[in-house]
């Protein structure tokens, strides 16, 4: 287990879709601690946030974009509810060099 939480090369892909039903209880503080202690998320290039609420997904994107020493190459936000124009603007700010963006089955909100 020690190798897994200290080797950032094992963490190029982050699939958080399993947290989508309970995203309010996502342990962001624990992820921040792991990164501070081990620079664990410095190699992240692929993020899956399918089914996440847009407001919570932005917080996670910001965190991983700030941690990674590389450009985020792919983002999956399929089936995310309440996607807004400002959400897409945030994607451009945090991870503007995307190679792949999965937006299948998102729901769009025109309220900002």
ABEGO torsion letter per residue (X at the ends): XAAAAABAAAAABBBAAAAAAAAAABBAAAAAAAAAAAGAAAABABBBABGBBAAAAAAAAAAAAAABABBBABBBABGBBGBBAAAAAAAAAABAABABBBABGBBBBABX
